[in-house]
Amino acid sequence: MPDLHIDDEHLDQYASGTLPEEHLAGVEEHLLSCKACQSRLDSSDEFAMLFRVAAVQPDARSQRSWRLFWNHRVTGWTAAAAAALAILLSVVGPFRKPPTAPATVVMQSLRGPDAPAQVTAGRPAWLVFDIVPTAGVNVYEARIVNPLGIEILRAEVSSKDGHLAALVDRLPPGSYWVRVSRSDNREPIAEYGLRAK
């Protein structure tokens, strides 16, 4: 019996853009219809983004300051203050949401309006378009409009890994069109379907 879902290795390769060409069409077709694999891909993208962010941050460990505290006698007041702080952190800690790294969503014109790309509503996302920047043109913009054509958000488009990309911050749930154009003459270059769920 054939496997009903994409295996982890192929999913990781797809997420990182290293999936061999012969597997690409099958994986994309499966992702269009399989919610479980879409969810696994979102998790894989989020993990990769968090890993990249952590990899470039400096070492956050303290050097030796904690040793000075333990070299001295701990008095009753110090112990009580430390216990109160630990209780406070255990109560407050779970209520704080950690900052979310933006998910990366590849916007491909071949998806068309029948199968728009998807982002998680209320979370930031990098929209990476299948457009290579034109030489000599430095300024592009992306406008996100609702199905009635009313502009919801405008984002500056920059170059990311050789393609145009825009950072979208917290779209509300709904269906949208993303229109990419040159800023100098607002000449449209491409339009993509996008759904925030």
C-alpha positions in Angstrom: 0.0 0.0 0.0 1.5 3.4 -0.9 2.3 6.0 1.7 -0.6 8.5 2.1 1.5 11.4 3.3 4.8 13.0 2.3 7.7 11.5 4.2 9.7 13.8 6.5 12.8 13.8 4.3 10.9 15.1 1.2 9.0 17.6 3.3 12.2 19.0 4.8 13.7 19.2 1.3 10.7 21.0 0.0 10.7 23.4 2.8 14.4 24.2 2.3 14.0 24.4 -1.5 16.3 21.4 -2.1 13.7 18.9 -3.3 14.8 17.2 -6.5 12.8 18.4 -9.6 11.3 14.9 -10.3 9.5 14.9 -6.9 8.4 18.6 -6.9 5.1 18.3 -8.8 3.9 15.3 -6.7 4.7 17.0 -3.4 3.1 20.3 -4.4 0.0 18.4 -5.7 -0.3 16.5 -2.4 0.2 19.7 -0.3 -2.7 21.4 -2.1 -5.2 18.8 -0.8 -3.7 17.4 2.4 -4.3 19.5 5.6 -2.1 17.2 7.7 1.0 17.7 5.4 0.2 21.4 5.1 0.3 21.6 8.9 3.6 19.6 9.0 5.1 22.0 6.4 4.0 25.0 8.5 5.7 23.5 11.5 8.8 22.7 9.5 9.0 26.3 8.2 8.5 27.7 11.7 11.2 25.5 13.1 13.6 26.4 10.3 13.0 30.1 10.8 13.5 29.9 14.6 16.6 27.9 14.1 18.0 30.5 11.6 17.2 33.3 14.1 18.8 31.5 17.0 21.9 30.7 14.9 22.8 34.3 14.3 22.2 35.6 17.9 25.2 36.0 20.1 25.8 33.7 23.0 23.3 34.8 25.7 24.8 32.8 28.6 26.3 34.9 31.3 30.0 34.6 31.7 30.7 34.3 35.4 28.3 36.6 37.3 26.2 33.7 38.7 29.2 32.3 40.4 29.6 35.4 42.5 26.1 35.0 43.9 26.7 31.4 45.0 30.2 32.1 46.5 28.5 34.2 49.2 26.3 32.9 52.0 22.6 32.9 51.1 20.7 34.6 53.9 17.0 33.9 54.7 15.9 37.0 53.0 17.8 36.2 49.8 16.3 32.7 49.8 12.8 34.1 50.3 13.2 36.7 47.5 14.5 34.0 45.2 11.5 31.7 46.0 9.0 34.6 45.5 10.7 35.4 42.1 10.4 31.8 41.1 6.7 31.6 42.0 6.1 34.9 40.1 7.8 33.7 37.0 6.0 30.3 37.1 2.6 32.2 37.2 3.4 35.0 34.7 5.6 33.0 32.4 2.8 30.9 30.7 0.8 34.0 29.9 3.4 35.7 27.8 3.5 34.7 24.2 7.0 34.4 22.7 7.6 36.5 19.6 6.9 34.6 16.4 9.3 34.5 13.6 7.7 35.2 10.2 6.7 32.1 8.2 8.0 32.0 4.6 5.3 31.5 1.9 6.3 30.9 -1.7 3.9 32.7 -4.0 3.7 30.9 -7.3 1.7 32.2 -10.2 0.9 28.6 -11.3 -1.3 28.2 -8.3 -3.9 30.6 -9.6 -7.1 31.7 -7.9 -8.3 28.2 -7.4 -5.6 27.3 -5.0 -4.2 30.4 -3.3 -1.2 30.3 -1.0 -2.1 30.3 2.7 -0.8 32.1 5.7 -1.7 31.9 9.3 -4.0 34.8 10.2 -2.6 37.2 12.8 1.0 36.1 12.3 3.8 37.7 10.3 4.8 36.1 7.0 7.4 36.6 4.3 5.7 36.4 0.9 8.4 35.3 -1.6 7.2 35.8 -5.2 8.3 33.8 -8.2 9.6 37.1 -9.8 13.2 37.9 -10.3 14.0 41.6 -9.9 14.6 43.6 -13.1 18.0 45.1 -13.5 17.9 48.9 -12.8 14.6 48.8 -11.0 15.0 49.1 -7.3 11.6 50.0 -6.0 8.6 47.6 -6.0 5.5 47.4 -3.8 2.9 44.8 -2.9 -0.7 45.8 -2.3 -3.0 43.3 -0.6 -6.6 43.8 -1.5 -9.8 42.1 -0.5 -12.1 40.4 -3.1 -13.8 43.8 -3.7 -10.5 45.4 -4.6 -10.3 47.5 -1.4 -6.7 47.9 -0.2 -6.0 46.2 3.2 -2.3 46.5 3.4 0.7 47.9 1.4 4.2 46.5 1.8 7.5 47.4 0.4 9.0 44.7 -1.7 12.7 43.8 -1.5 15.0 41.2 -2.9 15.4 38.0 -1.0 17.5 35.1 -2.3 17.2 36.4 -5.9 13.4 36.9 -5.8 11.1 39.7 -4.8 9.7 39.3 -1.3 7.4 41.3 1.1 7.0 41.1 4.8 3.3 41.0 5.7 2.3 41.7 9.3 -0.7 40.0 10.8 -3.5 39.7 8.2 -7.0 39.1 9.6 -8.7 35.9 8.4 -10.0 36.1 4.8 -9.3 35.8 1.1 -7.1 38.4 -0.6 -5.3 39.2 -3.8 -1.6 40.3 -3.7 -0.7 42.7 -6.5 3.0 43.3 -7.1 3.9 46.4 -9.1 6.7 48.9 -9.7 6.5 51.9 -7.3 7.5 54.5 -9.9 4.7 53.8 -12.3 2.4 51.4 -10.4 2.5 49.1 -13.5 1.3 45.7 -12.3 3.7 42.8 -12.7 1.8 39.9 -11.2 -1.2 39.0 -9.0 -1.5 36.1 -6.6 -4.3 34.6 -4.5 -3.7 34.5 -0.7 -5.8 33.1 2.1 -5.3 33.9 5.8 -6.7 31.1 8.1 
